[in-house]
Amino acid sequence: MQLQRTPLYPMHLKYHGKLIDFGGWELPVEYESTGIITEHHHVRRQAGLFDVSHMGEVDVRGEQAEAFVQNLVVNDITSLAEGQICYSPMCYPDGGCVDDLLVYKYARDHFFIVVNAANTDKDFAWMQEQAIPGVSLQNLSSSYAELALQGPDAETVLQRLCDADLGAIRYYWFHYQVQIAGIECIVSRTGYTGEDGFELFTDPEWACSLWEAILDAGRGRVLPIGLGARDSLRFEARLPLYGHEIDRKITPLEARLDRFVKLDKPSFIGREALAGQYQSGPQRLLVEFEMVDRGIPRAHYEIQKDGQAIGWVTSGGYAPTLNKNIGLGLVGHEFAASGEQFDVIIRHKPVRAKVGESIFYKRQKNS
Amino acid sequence: MEIKDGLYYSEDHEWVRVEGDKAYIGLTDFAQEHLGDIVFVEAPDLDGQFEAGAVIGAIESVKAVSDMHTPVSGKVLAANEILDDSPDLLNKDPYGQHIAVLEMADRADLDKLMSSADYAAFCDKEAE
């Protein structure tokens, strides 16, 4: 199958990205001169630039847009102000997840939804099935390039390219028609790294110019970052990834995303199932754990207690900032308490791990 | 990419340095470059007996787990314990850090391995 390329493909060649097949997209896993761990540290300490153009974007318009989105997702989007963003899982009637997404509110009759790359077609088809009169949906995924600038230096660097005050864009808010290096962008203060930073949506035609302008303005401070570090950064910050922490068969309550599930909304897709699960308590729960013995837990490894399977690792690995081997696991609820010990099966051998709280990375906020 | 003279090379991108009847086994520069940042080495069990080509341990980078094979048959005499705490040395100095030392069972195993020149040609082909 022919791999899809993003508008920034020429930049990945120019900066010597090691290109891989990422869910049908030809994208850099890392860059030759740096590598995942160096890139990871660089984002935590200074700033990194990511090509996330493979992400999908769906435009929702019409007088019923707000009612439509409110029914579609589990979070309460009626509490959003214009220019505000929220994170939400989007569920099936049985409570399993179609995807998780960011909802940008322009106005009551206009929302912009960002979805996971690999789920774009599935999500758009699902949204169309739920469509009601007074709503029009458009898949704009190929009309936007998306760049993410993440890290403590992100604002300083980006501000050099922009007259508008970026400090005025608060966490999970966005501005549109912002000129960055003379290129019109949607600028949101969001990201997937656990650091401060921005995501920029722009016309594919200008994507390479924007990329070069940011690297130029951030010379010595900004490096291009591949998908390897994107995953290690999101994982270390305990951010969920579709297909791992949430899935068709995993509900947001099992994944401990309770605070995004607004059961007090009168109705939304999945409400009944989720309300029932909330009342009885989920049978499985996502836990944080760290390895007690030597070994790296990896996604899909089995978790056992006294030789019996009790769940699996949803994401795991070496966390560069913490310098520890840690994981997230979906296990029977009776094994989810802090201090609980179980075994991760690594190459047919049980390796001891311990459940904890606040094991994962949390940025020290200075504002 | 560096290929050192005087070593034997396998198609799995391991090198062998022979000292008497001992074989020091490590990963080539090509292999470490391909794997990326190495974060864990699972050493073989001491005194384990292995046939040439067998899996004796594992090398884990941030993204992937790879089997470690032995290019020669024999008994494991020692593992390089420095790698327990500093697996990244395999990236920094692939020919300076062995992973295990085996007592060779059959020197004829070496005949099946590549010279540095043959290995260089082999890597060129793999990179295509």
Interface residues (C-beta under 8 A of the other chain):
Chain A: V29 E30 G35 I36 I37 T38 G228 D231 S232 R294 G295 I296 R298 G317 Y318 P320 N325 R347
Chain B: G36 D37 V39 F40 E42 A58 E60 S61 V62 K63 V65 D84
